[in-house]
Amino acid sequence: DKHQLKFNSDKDAKTLMEAIEKRFGGNTETKKVQKTILKQQFENFTGSSSKDLDQIHDMLQKLVSQLEIHEVSLSQEYVNLKSLRSLPSEWKTHTLIWRNKDDLEEQSLDDLFNSLKIFETE
């Protein structure tokens, strides 16, 4: 998209949203650009080893909430799988077990992270 290059230097969501609103003035085009950028941020989301589980959860939850505000529907299973795949490599064993559970689509993101919190202290 032609506008993505202009916003590449904006690192956090607040700065990015301010730049988009300044550029487009909050019109229909702004909403389309915001939606596209949020989708890309969700797809590219990874939790780094320097962040703890709570920080990763908060960042992901904010992204999901923003997508919902922009009427982007994501299945619960898709959100949960994305969250598991985004965890740092030290979570590999736990994420493998969780990804293969039958009820993954029934777990809320909060429930999933609360279940993972149990293993964080080990």
PyRosetta script that sets phi, psi and omega in degrees:
from pyrosetta import init, pose_from_sequence

init()
pose = pose_from_sequence("DKHQLKFNSDKDAKTLMEAIEKRFGGNTETKKVQKTILKQQFENFTGSSSKDLDQIHDMLQKLVSQLEIHEVSLSQEYVNLKSLRSLPSEWKTHTLIWRNKDDLEEQSLDDLFNSLKIFETE")
pose.set_psi(1, 142.1)
pose.set_omega(1, -174.0)
pose.set_phi(2, -65.5)
pose.set_psi(2, -23.1)
pose.set_omega(2, -177.2)
pose.set_phi(3, -87.7)
pose.set_psi(3, -18.5)
pose.set_omega(3, -175.0)
pose.set_phi(4, -61.7)
pose.set_psi(4, -38.7)
pose.set_omega(4, -179.0)
pose.set_phi(5, -62.1)
pose.set_psi(5, -35.0)
pose.set_omega(5, -178.8)
pose.set_phi(6, -67.5)
pose.set_psi(6, -26.5)
pose.set_omega(6, -175.9)
pose.set_phi(7, -105.3)
pose.set_psi(7, 5.6)
pose.set_omega(7, -177.6)
pose.set_phi(8, -60.9)
pose.set_psi(8, -30.7)
pose.set_omega(8, -176.7)
pose.set_phi(9, -78.4)
pose.set_psi(9, -14.2)
pose.set_omega(9, 179.6)
pose.set_phi(10, -79.9)
pose.set_psi(10, 117.7)
pose.set_omega(10, -171.3)
pose.set_phi(11, -92.1)
pose.set_psi(11, -39.8)
pose.set_omega(11, -178.2)
pose.set_phi(12, -104.9)
pose.set_psi(12, 162.4)
pose.set_omega(12, -173.7)
pose.set_phi(13, -62.6)
pose.set_psi(13, -39.1)
pose.set_omega(13, -177.9)
pose.set_phi(14, -64.1)
pose.set_psi(14, -48.4)
pose.set_omega(14, 179.0)
pose.set_phi(15, -61.2)
pose.set_psi(15, -41.7)
pose.set_omega(15, -179.9)
pose.set_phi(16, -63.2)
pose.set_psi(16, -47.0)
pose.set_omega(16, -179.3)
pose.set_phi(17, -64.0)
pose.set_psi(17, -39.1)
pose.set_omega(17, 177.9)
pose.set_phi(18, -62.9)
pose.set_psi(18, -42.2)
pose.set_omega(18, 179.3)
pose.set_phi(19, -64.6)
pose.set_psi(19, -40.5)
pose.set_omega(19, 179.4)
pose.set_phi(20, -65.8)
pose.set_psi(20, -46.2)
pose.set_omega(20, -179.4)
pose.set_phi(21, -64.3)
pose.set_psi(21, -37.6)
pose.set_omega(21, 177.4)
pose.set_phi(22, -64.6)
pose.set_psi(22, -41.6)
pose.set_omega(22, -176.9)
pose.set_phi(23, -72.1)
pose.set_psi(23, -42.2)
pose.set_omega(23, -172.2)
pose.set_phi(24, -109.6)
pose.set_psi(24, -10.1)
pose.set_omega(24, 176.1)
pose.set_phi(25, 70.0)
pose.set_psi(25, 21.1)
pose.set_omega(25, 174.9)
pose.set_phi(26, 76.0)
pose.set_psi(26, 25.5)
pose.set_omega(26, -179.2)
pose.set_phi(27, -90.9)
pose.set_psi(27, -169.9)
pose.set_omega(27, -179.5)
pose.set_phi(28, -60.3)
pose.set_psi(28, -38.7)
pose.set_omega(28, 179.0)
pose.set_phi(29, -61.3)
pose.set_psi(29, -40.4)
pose.set_omega(29, 178.3)
pose.set_phi(30, -58.9)
pose.set_psi(30, -45.1)
pose.set_omega(30, -178.8)
pose.set_phi(31, -63.3)
pose.set_psi(31, -39.0)
pose.set_omega(31, 178.2)
pose.set_phi(32, -65.7)
pose.set_psi(32, -42.7)
pose.set_omega(32, 179.8)
pose.set_phi(33, -65.7)
pose.set_psi(33, -44.5)
pose.set_omega(33, 178.7)
pose.set_phi(34, -59.0)
pose.set_psi(34, -44.8)
pose.set_omega(34, -179.6)
pose.set_phi(35, -61.5)
pose.set_psi(35, -44.6)
pose.set_omega(35, 179.4)
pose.set_phi(36, -62.4)
pose.set_psi(36, -44.8)
pose.set_omega(36, -178.9)
pose.set_phi(37, -66.2)
pose.set_psi(37, -42.2)
pose.set_omega(37, 178.1)
pose.set_phi(38, -62.4)
pose.set_psi(38, -41.3)
pose.set_omega(38, 177.2)
pose.set_phi(39, -60.9)
pose.set_psi(39, -43.4)
pose.set_omega(39, 179.4)
pose.set_phi(40, -65.5)
pose.set_psi(40, -40.7)
pose.set_omega(40, 178.2)
pose.set_phi(41, -62.3)
pose.set_psi(41, -39.6)
pose.set_omega(41, 178.1)
pose.set_phi(42, -65.4)
pose.set_psi(42, -47.1)
pose.set_omega(42, -179.1)
pose.set_phi(43, -62.5)
pose.set_psi(43, -36.4)
pose.set_omega(43, -176.3)
pose.set_phi(44, -91.5)
pose.set_psi(44, 0.5)
pose.set_omega(44, -175.6)
pose.set_phi(45, -64.2)
pose.set_psi(45, 130.8)
pose.set_omega(45, 171.5)
pose.set_phi(46, -140.7)
pose.set_psi(46, 140.8)
pose.set_omega(46, 176.0)
pose.set_phi(47, -89.9)
pose.set_psi(47, 121.9)
pose.set_omega(47, -178.0)
pose.set_phi(48, -82.9)
pose.set_psi(48, 160.5)
pose.set_omega(48, -179.7)
pose.set_phi(49, -64.1)
pose.set_psi(49, -21.7)
pose.set_omega(49, -178.3)
pose.set_phi(50, -77.8)
pose.set_psi(50, -10.2)
pose.set_omega(50, -179.3)
pose.set_phi(51, -105.5)
pose.set_psi(51, 142.5)
pose.set_omega(51, 177.1)
pose.set_phi(52, -84.4)
pose.set_psi(52, 173.6)
pose.set_omega(52, -174.9)
pose.set_phi(53, -59.5)
pose.set_psi(53, -39.0)
pose.set_omega(53, 179.2)
pose.set_phi(54, -63.2)
pose.set_psi(54, -42.0)
pose.set_omega(54, 179.6)
pose.set_phi(55, -65.1)
pose.set_psi(55, -42.1)
pose.set_omega(55, 178.8)
pose.set_phi(56, -62.8)
pose.set_psi(56, -45.7)
pose.set_omega(56, 179.1)
pose.set_phi(57, -60.1)
pose.set_psi(57, -47.0)
pose.set_omega(57, -179.0)
pose.set_phi(58, -60.3)
pose.set_psi(58, -45.2)
pose.set_omega(58, -179.3)
pose.set_phi(59, -62.8)
pose.set_psi(59, -44.5)
pose.set_omega(59, -179.1)
pose.set_phi(60, -68.0)
pose.set_psi(60, -40.7)
pose.set_omega(60, 179.2)
pose.set_phi(61, -62.4)
pose.set_psi(61, -39.9)
pose.set_omega(61, 178.0)
pose.set_phi(62, -63.1)
pose.set_psi(62, -42.5)
pose.set_omega(62, 178.1)
pose.set_phi(63, -62.0)
pose.set_psi(63, -46.7)
pose.set_omega(63, -179.8)
pose.set_phi(64, -61.7)
pose.set_psi(64, -41.9)
pose.set_omega(64, 178.9)
pose.set_phi(65, -62.8)
pose.set_psi(65, -43.2)
pose.set_omega(65, 178.2)
pose.set_phi(66, -63.1)
pose.set_psi(66, -40.2)
pose.set_omega(66, 177.8)
pose.set_phi(67, -63.3)
pose.set_psi(67, -40.6)
pose.set_omega(67, 178.1)
pose.set_phi(68, -63.9)
pose.set_psi(68, -40.4)
pose.set_omega(68, 177.3)
pose.set_phi(69, -59.4)
pose.set_psi(69, -37.0)
pose.set_omega(69, 179.9)
pose.set_phi(70, -89.0)
pose.set_psi(70, 15.5)
pose.set_omega(70, 174.7)
pose.set_phi(71, 59.2)
pose.set_psi(71, 37.4)
pose.set_omega(71, 172.6)
pose.set_phi(72, -97.1)
pose.set_psi(72, 118.6)
pose.set_omega(72, -178.2)
pose.set_phi(73, -94.5)
pose.set_psi(73, 130.4)
pose.set_omega(73, 177.7)
pose.set_phi(74, -125.5)
pose.set_psi(74, 135.7)
pose.set_omega(74, 177.7)
pose.set_phi(75, -70.2)
pose.set_psi(75, 150.9)
pose.set_omega(75, 179.8)
pose.set_phi(76, -61.1)
pose.set_psi(76, -38.6)
pose.set_omega(76, 178.9)
pose.set_phi(77, -62.8)
pose.set_psi(77, -42.3)
pose.set_omega(77, 179.4)
pose.set_phi(78, -62.9)
pose.set_psi(78, -44.8)
pose.set_omega(78, 178.5)
pose.set_phi(79, -61.7)
pose.set_psi(79, -44.5)
pose.set_omega(79, -179.5)
pose.set_phi(80, -65.3)
pose.set_psi(80, -43.2)
pose.set_omega(80, 178.0)
pose.set_phi(81, -63.1)
pose.set_psi(81, -42.0)
pose.set_omega(81, 178.3)
pose.set_phi(82, -61.7)
pose.set_psi(82, -43.0)
pose.set_omega(82, -179.6)
pose.set_phi(83, -63.8)
pose.set_psi(83, -40.3)
pose.set_omega(83, 178.8)
pose.set_phi(84, -66.9)
pose.set_psi(84, -40.9)
pose.set_omega(84, 179.8)
pose.set_phi(85, -69.5)
pose.set_psi(85, -23.0)
pose.set_omega(85, -176.5)
pose.set_phi(86, -85.0)
pose.set_psi(86, -9.0)
pose.set_omega(86, -178.6)
pose.set_phi(87, -71.5)
pose.set_psi(87, 150.1)
pose.set_omega(87, 178.4)
pose.set_phi(88, -59.3)
pose.set_psi(88, 161.4)
pose.set_omega(88, -173.2)
pose.set_phi(89, -59.1)
pose.set_psi(89, -27.5)
pose.set_omega(89, -180.0)
pose.set_phi(90, -66.2)
pose.set_psi(90, -11.4)
pose.set_omega(90, 177.4)
pose.set_phi(91, -95.5)
pose.set_psi(91, 5.6)
pose.set_omega(91, -172.1)
pose.set_phi(92, -53.0)
pose.set_psi(92, -47.2)
pose.set_omega(92, -178.2)
pose.set_phi(93, -61.9)
pose.set_psi(93, -47.5)
pose.set_omega(93, -179.0)
pose.set_phi(94, -65.2)
pose.set_psi(94, -40.9)
pose.set_omega(94, -178.1)
pose.set_phi(95, -68.3)
pose.set_psi(95, -34.9)
pose.set_omega(95, 178.1)
pose.set_phi(96, -62.4)
pose.set_psi(96, -43.8)
pose.set_omega(96, 178.4)
pose.set_phi(97, -62.2)
pose.set_psi(97, -47.5)
pose.set_omega(97, -177.1)
pose.set_phi(98, -67.1)
pose.set_psi(98, -36.9)
pose.set_omega(98, -178.9)
pose.set_phi(99, -64.2)
pose.set_psi(99, -24.1)
pose.set_omega(99, -178.0)
pose.set_phi(100, -97.1)
pose.set_psi(100, 5.2)
pose.set_omega(100, 178.3)
pose.set_phi(101, -74.6)
pose.set_psi(101, 143.6)
pose.set_omega(101, -178.4)
pose.set_phi(102, -69.2)
pose.set_psi(102, -29.6)
pose.set_omega(102, -173.3)
pose.set_phi(103, -101.4)
pose.set_psi(103, 24.1)
pose.set_omega(103, -177.4)
pose.set_phi(104, -58.9)
pose.set_psi(104, -37.2)
pose.set_omega(104, -178.9)
pose.set_phi(105, -72.1)
pose.set_psi(105, -13.4)
pose.set_omega(105, -179.7)
pose.set_phi(106, -93.5)
pose.set_psi(106, -13.4)
pose.set_omega(106, -179.6)
pose.set_phi(107, -82.0)
pose.set_psi(107, 134.6)
pose.set_omega(107, 171.8)
pose.set_phi(108, -76.6)
pose.set_psi(108, 163.0)
pose.set_omega(108, 178.1)
pose.set_phi(109, -60.7)
pose.set_psi(109, -40.3)
pose.set_omega(109, 178.0)
pose.set_phi(110, -62.5)
pose.set_psi(110, -44.7)
pose.set_omega(110, 179.1)
pose.set_phi(111, -62.2)
pose.set_psi(111, -41.4)
pose.set_omega(111, 179.2)
pose.set_phi(112, -60.9)
pose.set_psi(112, -48.6)
pose.set_omega(112, -179.2)
pose.set_phi(113, -68.6)
pose.set_psi(113, -34.5)
pose.set_omega(113, 175.7)
pose.set_phi(114, -63.8)
pose.set_psi(114, -37.9)
pose.set_omega(114, 176.7)
pose.set_phi(115, -66.1)
pose.set_psi(115, -39.4)
pose.set_omega(115, 179.0)
pose.set_phi(116, -70.2)
pose.set_psi(116, -30.5)
pose.set_omega(116, 179.5)
pose.set_phi(117, -56.7)
pose.set_psi(117, -32.1)
pose.set_omega(117, 179.7)
pose.set_phi(118, -58.0)
pose.set_psi(118, -38.2)
pose.set_omega(118, -177.2)
pose.set_phi(119, -84.1)
pose.set_psi(119, -15.4)
pose.set_omega(119, -176.9)
pose.set_phi(120, -63.8)
pose.set_psi(120, -33.7)
pose.set_omega(120, -176.2)
pose.set_phi(121, -81.4)
pose.set_psi(121, -11.2)
pose.set_omega(121, -177.8)
pose.set_phi(122, -72.2)
pose.dump_pdb("model.pdb")
